[in-house]
Amino acid sequence: MSTLHGRENDTVVVEESSTKSEVALREEAIQAFWEEHEVFKQSLETPAGAAPKGDYVFYDGPPFATGTPHYGHILAGTIKDAIPRFWTMRGYRVRRKWGWDCHGLPLENLIEKKLGLANKREIEELGIKNFN
């Protein structure tokens, strides 16, 4: 407690602690090792420690094509991470290139509302060039 006159009960002294837990220190050491030895890059070049058996293609759209992120995206994000890792460990080359489709979808939806367009036919009548 502080010894300020008449304010002893109002003030709390907070001592900063810079000690990290063993888990945090171990995680930082592992991350440094992975970066130093380019472990992720090597896993792509030689999955499962050998020449790739072939390519595994995992098509994935953008993470939040339906709008603002929410807790429901956590499961999809976990699956989108686990499946490529699984196939990499099985010996397949899995290139990660996320967001291959519909990146503009949320923006297109906003433009449709602003222009008062309800469907594809109305967009085509306006003209794709004008819509873009």
SVG drawing of the C-alpha trace seen along z (x, -y; Angstrom):
<svg xmlns="http://www.w3.org/2000/svg" viewBox="-34 -13 53 54">
<polyline fill="none" stroke="black" stroke-width="0.4" points="0.0,0.0 1.0,-3.5 1.9,-5.8 0.3,-8.9 -1.2,-11.0 -4.9,-10.2 -4.9,-8.0 -3.6,-4.7 -6.8,-2.9 -7.1,-4.4 -3.8,-3.4 -2.3,0.0 1.3,0.3 1.6,2.7 4.9,4.3 5.8,5.3 6.7,9.0 8.7,9.9 9.2,13.6 7.7,15.9 6.4,19.3 8.3,22.4 5.6,23.1 6.0,19.6 9.8,19.9 9.6,23.4 7.2,22.1 9.5,19.2 12.5,21.6 10.6,24.0 9.4,21.1 13.0,19.8 14.2,23.3 11.5,23.6 12.5,20.3 16.2,20.9 15.9,24.3 13.1,23.4 11.1,26.4 7.8,25.3 9.5,24.7 11.2,28.1 7.9,29.8 6.6,28.5 9.6,29.5 10.0,32.9 6.8,33.9 7.2,36.7 10.9,36.4 11.0,37.8 10.2,36.8 6.5,35.9 4.1,38.7 2.2,36.2 0.2,33.0 -2.8,32.8 -5.1,29.9 -7.2,28.3 -9.4,25.6 -10.3,23.0 -12.1,19.7 -11.5,16.6 -11.8,16.9 -14.8,14.6 -16.7,14.6 -20.0,14.3 -19.2,11.1 -17.8,10.2 -15.8,12.8 -17.5,14.6 -16.9,17.6 -18.4,19.9 -15.3,19.3 -13.1,21.0 -14.2,24.5 -13.7,23.8 -10.3,22.3 -9.3,25.3 -10.4,27.7 -8.6,25.5 -5.4,25.9 -5.7,29.6 -6.5,31.1 -3.4,29.7 -1.2,30.7 -2.6,34.2 -1.9,34.7 1.6,33.1 2.3,35.7 1.1,38.4 3.8,37.4 2.0,35.2 3.0,31.7 0.3,29.3 0.8,25.8 -1.0,23.3 -2.6,20.6 -5.7,19.5 -8.5,17.3 -8.6,18.5 -12.2,17.5 -14.9,14.9 -12.7,12.4 -14.9,9.6 -18.2,11.2 -18.9,9.1 -18.1,5.9 -20.2,7.0 -23.1,7.6 -22.8,4.1 -22.6,2.6 -25.7,4.6 -27.6,3.1 -26.4,-0.4 -27.4,-0.1 -30.7,1.6 -29.9,4.8 -31.5,8.0 -30.1,10.7 -27.6,11.7 -29.9,10.7 -30.2,7.1 -26.4,6.9 -26.0,8.1 -28.7,5.6 -26.6,2.8 -23.5,4.2 -20.6,6.0 -18.3,3.2 -20.5,0.7 -21.0,3.0 -17.3,3.4"/>
</svg>
